[in-house]
Amino acid sequence: MTTTSGSPAAEIELKLEVGHGAFAALCRLPVLAGIAADDREQLATYYDTPDQTLSAAGISLRVRRTGERHVQTIKAGGAATAGMFARPEWEQDLAGPDPDVGESSPLRALVDDSVVARIRPAFSVAVRRRSWQVEWAGAAIELVADEGTANANGRQAPVAEIEAELKCGSPDALFSLARAIGQHIPVRLGVLTKAERGFRLAGGQLNEPAKAQRVLLDPGMDVAEAFAAIVGACLRQFRLNEEALRTNPGADALHQARVVLRRLRSALSIFRTVITDDRFAHLADELRLLARSLGKARDLDVLVGRLGPNADVNIQAAHGQAYAAALATLDSQRTRDLMIDLIEWISLGAWRTHPADPGAITQPAREFAAAALKKLRGRLKKRGRQLGTLEDEDRHRVRIQAKKLRYAAEFFESLFTGKRARRRYTKFRKRLARLQEHLGELNDLATAPSLMRDLGLDHGSLPPDRRKALLAKATKAHAALIKAKRFW
């Protein structure tokens, strides 16, 4: 897709990740039968400043060499979410391997001249690229498969991905084609561009556990746009932690994967009144089952952490078995399909294309957020009364309510601008996090004995019970939170 330097092209594509060795099977797929493939070797060099100013601004600059041809591509931060990318893109042919960032370059309109002056090669990606022009479900799609290696700062990482770019027709066809491919080879939702992959590799962050990043919502967004942005951010974080867990199983990646599933389920709960459609219940149930499948491994992580050297061989064996079961779930067709189903649903679902109440999803996101936060805070205030005397199950419900409020606050905080709102949000979030911490420790104390009994072990080896002190702290934290001024 080539344009002049003045007008960007619109790029809408679905990115999928596959395992190394899958490309031979890809070439034999029925959906590609009779379609000639364009096959070539490519070397792409990506450029940025030493402090990655372009990357931080959502901009990528690369020069790709194919044979004797050099093509420069600039991509700006547009509408991007997990798997789906729709970004402004400029392409131009070059006489050689060096980028053209002169006065006529679109880059000049995106960053200051001082940034352009510091641009240097950052990393390279060498791939064998096969591409097919596919007619599918009434749409024209360019299917591109890349297999090769990213190289950065002496580090290497494999690249194995498929991109389905819509040339004309409905975006539904991208997902239909992805499912047809997924019937024959395992495909997973892709969330990293090659630029992001390269920068993570350069910084030693590739396949590392990923915490939630701030969700930046424009105050001018409507409810549908805000919901899609929030869920897209959650899916991205889940996929990053899923890859970290599959690559190097460990407690941090597992914990972050479960946290983001809770965030995702909370988002569906918060927006439920306006996004419920014929797919909602199924997707919500699938997410609940996925989260539950990771729960035992997490519970045993916590137990092993508490016991330390006192964790006997039976606990260690159960721990290993729980991780094996969790990884088997992540490797299942069901989980792979769920991620693709979700990104299709937030992009093209009936809740968005044929809403039951069009006014509900087009209302300003800021108004919806303020009402949702008020409601969640009210529930937490009511359920947290007499926190110190509640039974374990009732206190657990308070903990769940606190999580929902915290996730909603994190989702929506960027909609409320100004210094006063920022100060209030910071204090509110700190107090809410403190309450969550104490309630989490209390929940661990409540569940540890039953977990030990399930393993046929004596829970007498657990550390001393700190319940009384924690209850006092949780009660104090709840009172402090309710007194905090609202930021919305």
Disulfide bonds with the S-S distance in Angstrom:
none
